Amino acid sequence: MLDREGFRPNVGIVLLNQRNQVFWGKRIRTHSWQFPQGGIKYGESPEQAMFRELHEEVGLFPEHVRILARTRDWLRYEVPEHFIRRDARGHYRGQKQIWFLLQLTGRDTDMNLRASTHPEFDAWRWHDYWVPLEVVIEFKRDVYQMALTELARFLPPRPSGHVNRFLRSGMRARRDMCEGNEDGFEAHPHEAHGADAGELTREEPELLVAKLSGSV
C-alpha cells in the first residue's frame, strides 16, 4: 500500500526498559542493528499496526508495555534505487513512519523473538537511548535522529547516576553491518559471525562491542 508519492505507511518502535535504555535488535542473518518497525496494513490505525508488529518482532503484548508518546507527523526516508526490487522501481520511493515510544512494564523474559513464523531478529540487547547511528543503514539515519530527538522529551526521569550520551561517532561500523533486507528491498544476506541462523539470543554487551569494533 503506497501513497500518491510512493511512500509505504509504516510504524517504528522505541522500546524502553526501566533505565531508559532501548531495545536494539539484530536483523536475522545480518550484522545490521535497528529498532522494530513494520508496515501498516489496509484498515489498520498506526497504533494497531504498532501492537501487531511489537508482537510479531519482539513477542510482547499490549499488557507488557505502556505508550509514552508518538511522533506528531509522518517521518519519511527514501530508499536508494539499488535496494528496491526491480519490479517496484518507479513506484516505490521509501517509507513514511509514525514512531512510538513505549515503556516496558513486563519483564525481559516476556520477549520472544520467535513469536512469528518469520522472525526479524536473531539477537537483541539493551542500549543507551542515543544509539550509535553508524550501525544504522545510512538512508535511515536522519529518520532515527529525528524520531529520537522528538521523543526524547517524553522520557521518564532517569535513575540516579545514569547518563544518556549521543554516540554518533563512538563506534566504527563495517559497511556490511549496515546492509539489511528491508520490505520491498532486494536481499543482501550476510551470515552473522558466531551465531547460527536459527539461534535467537540476547547479545551480551561485551561481545557486541567486540563485533562492532572488528576485534572478533
Residue pairs with C-beta under 8 A, 6 or more apart in sequence:
1 8
1 9
1 39
1 40
1 41
1 42
2 8
2 91
2 92
3 9
3 96
5 93
6 91
6 92
6 93
6 94
7 74
7 76
7 93
7 94
7 95
7 96
8 39
8 92
8 94
8 95
8 96
8 183
8 184
9 39
9 40
9 46
9 74
9 95
9 96
9 97
10 37
10 38
10 39
10 40
10 95
10 96
10 97
10 98
11 37
11 38
11 40
11 46
11 49
11 50
11 53
11 97
11 98
11 99
11 100
12 35
12 36
12 37
12 75
12 97
12 98
12 99
12 100
12 143
12 147
13 23
13 35
13 36
13 37
13 50
13 53
13 54
13 58
13 99
13 100
13 102
14 22
14 23
14 35
14 99
14 100
14 101
14 102
14 147
14 148
14 151
15 22
15 23
15 35
15 36
15 54
15 58
15 60
15 65
15 102
15 104
16 22
16 23
16 68
16 101
16 102
16 103
16 104
16 129
16 155
16 156
17 23
17 104
17 108
17 126
18 104
18 159
19 126
19 158
19 159
19 162
20 129
20 155
20 156
20 158
20 159
20 162
20 164
21 126
21 127
21 128
21 129
22 35
22 126
22 127
22 128
22 129
22 131
23 35
23 36
23 58
23 104
23 124
23 126
24 33
24 34
24 35
24 124
24 125
24 126
24 127
24 131
25 33
25 34
25 35
25 36
25 57
25 58
25 113
25 120
25 121
25 123
25 124
26 32
26 33
26 121
26 122
26 123
26 124
26 192
26 203
27 33
27 34
27 120
27 121
27 122
27 180
27 181
28 119
28 120
28 121
28 122
28 197
29 122
29 189
29 190
29 191
29 192
29 197
30 176
30 177
30 179
30 180
30 181
30 189
30 190
30 192
31 174
31 176
31 177
31 190
31 192
31 193
31 211
32 135
32 137
32 177
32 178
32 179
32 180
33 131
33 135
33 136
33 177
34 136
34 137
34 140
34 180
35 144
36 53
36 54
36 57
36 58
36 120
36 121
37 53
37 95
37 97
38 49
38 52
38 53
38 56
38 57
38 183
39 49
39 183
40 46
40 49
41 49
41 52
44 52
46 70
46 98
46 100
47 67
47 70
47 100
50 98
50 100
51 61
51 62
54 60
54 61
54 65
54 102
55 61
55 115
55 116
56 115
56 116
56 120
57 113
57 115
57 116
57 119
57 120
57 121
58 111
58 112
58 113
58 115
58 121
58 124
59 110
59 111
59 112
59 113
59 114
59 115
60 104
60 106
60 110
60 111
63 105
63 106
64 104
64 105
64 106
64 110
65 102
65 103
65 104
65 105
65 106
66 102
66 103
66 105
67 100
67 101
67 102
68 101
68 102
68 103
68 151
68 154
68 155
68 156
69 100
69 101
69 151
69 154
70 98
70 99
70 100
70 101
71 97
71 98
71 99
71 147
71 150
71 151
72 150
74 96
74 97
74 98
75 96
75 97
75 98
75 99
75 143
75 146
75 147
76 94
76 95
76 96
76 97
76 143
77 94
77 95
77 97
77 139
77 140
77 142
77 143
78 93
78 94
78 139
79 92
79 93
79 94
79 95
79 139
79 182
79 184
79 185
80 139
81 89
82 186
83 139
83 182
83 185
83 186
84 92
84 184
84 185
84 186
85 92
85 184
85 185
85 186
86 186
88 184
92 184
94 139
97 143
97 147
99 147
99 150
99 151
101 151
101 154
101 155
103 156
108 202
111 124
113 119
113 120
113 121
113 122
113 124
113 200
114 200
119 200
121 200
122 192
122 195
122 197
122 199
122 200
122 201
123 192
123 195
123 200
123 201
123 202
123 203
124 202
124 203
125 202
125 203
125 204
125 205
125 208
128 164
128 165
128 167
129 148
129 152
129 155
129 164
130 148
130 164
130 165
130 166
130 167
131 144
131 148
131 167
132 167
132 168
132 169
132 170
132 171
132 173
132 212
133 141
133 144
133 145
133 168
134 168
134 169
134 171
134 172
134 173
135 171
135 173
135 177
135 178
135 212
136 144
136 178
137 178
137 179
137 180
138 178
158 164
171 209
171 212
171 213
172 212
172 213
172 214
173 212
174 214
176 190
177 212
179 188
179 190
180 188
181 187
181 188
181 189
191 197
193 211
193 216
194 207
194 211
194 216
195 201
207 216
210 216
